[in-house]
Amino acid sequence: MYLNKEKKEEIFTQHGREKKATDTGSAESQIALFTYRIKHLTEHVKKNHKDHVTTRSLTRLVGKRRGLLDYLYARDIERYRAIIKELGLRK
């Protein structure tokens, strides 16, 4: 499995708002987790271009991440800018 408990804890520790493995609910940690999953699914779709179920799941995941980014943008522009810079996302 590509995303085990240790990998999730690592993502939450690196990108979470409080920099703890237990910070699973903050927008920053969720965006980081979604980004990791999106990168993995993108590689899968590149190899298996006829896998329409995964393509749809990828599209939905991108939408969820976009919604969280929009939430951060509306709530706290500095947190938004920090996560964009940290993950290498652009708008």
N, C-alpha and C positions, 0 to 999 in steps of 0.2 A: 504494500500500500504506500502510495507516495506521500501521504499526509498522516503521520502518526502523532502520538501524544507529545513526544519530545520535540518534533518539528513545530507543532502549534505553540508549545511553551516558548520555544526560541523566538518565534515570530512575535508573540505577545510581549516578551521581554524586550526585544529590540525596538518595537514600534508602538507599544502601548503608551497611553498618556502618563501613567505612573511608573512605567518601566519595570513592572512586575509581571510574573507569569500568570498571576490571578486576575490581571486586568483584561478580561475577555470581552467586556461589553462596551468599551469606549469606541467611539467612531474611528479613531486612528488605528486601533488594533483590528477592527473588523475590515477596514479598507485594506490594511496590509495583508490580512488573510485572503480576502477576495482577490487581491492582486497576485498573490502566489498561486492561487487556484486558476486564475485566468491564464497566467503564463503556462501552467501545466496543460490546461485544456487546449490552448492555442497550438502547442507542439503536437498534441494528439490529432487535432483536426488537420494540421498540415500533412501528417502521414496518412490519415484516413479521411480523405475529403468527401467520401460518401456517407459518413456517419452523421446523419441529420439530427439525431437525438442529442448528441454531444454539441453540435453546432447551436441548437436551440438552447441548451443549458448554458452554453457560453454566452449567448446573447442575453439571457436573463440575468446571469451573474454580472455582466458588464452594466446592466441597468440598475441592479442593486447597488453596485459600487458608485455609479453616477449619482444615485439618490442620496447616498451617505455624503458624498463630496458636496452636493448642493446644500445639504443640511449644514455641514461645517461652514460652507461659504456664507450662509445666511446668519449663522450663530456667532462664529468667531473667525474672522478673516485671517488672523495670525496663525491659528491652528491649521487652517486650510492651507496656507502658504507653506507651513512647515512640513505637512504630510506630503504635499505635492513635490517639494524639493527632496525630501527624504527618500521617497519611493521612485523618483525620476519620472513622475507623471507630468503631463503638460496639458494646458488648456488653451 
